Amino acid sequence: MEFGSAGKFLLELKKEFGGGEEELVKVVELKRMEQEGKTIEEYVQKFKRAARESSYKGRLLVKEFK
């Protein structure tokens, strides 16, 4: 399996073997999230799901969303 970057590799590694690090995985996912081919509604829903499971609140969430 190929990964586009070390960050994506680490994200997949943490998802697979992370144990109690789910919150950290969601933070990394938020940082790497892109709209790609999704509609804005799909992207917002995906972002909200990841945000709920991360430790980010307020301004940090706004920064990552931008």
QUIQUISUL-V968177 format. One record per residue. N is the residue number from 1. NEAR is the number of other ideal C-beta (glycine too) atoms within 10 Angstrom. Layout:
((N NEAR) (N NEAR))
This chain:
((1 4) (2 5) (3 12) (4 8) (5 9) (6 8) (7 12) (8 13) (9 13) (10 14) (11 20) (12 13) (13 12) (14 17) (15 14) (16 8) (17 8) (18 13) (19 6) (20 6) (21 13) (22 13) (23 13) (24 14) (25 20) (26 21) (27 19) (28 19) (29 20) (30 20) (31 14) (32 15) (33 16) (34 7) (35 12) (36 7) (37 7) (38 13) (39 9) (40 8) (41 8) (42 12) (43 16) (44 13) (45 12) (46 15) (47 17) (48 12) (49 12) (50 21) (51 20) (52 9) (53 15) (54 21) (55 10) (56 20) (57 9) (58 7) (59 8) (60 14) (61 16) (62 10) (63 11) (64 18) (65 14) (66 5))
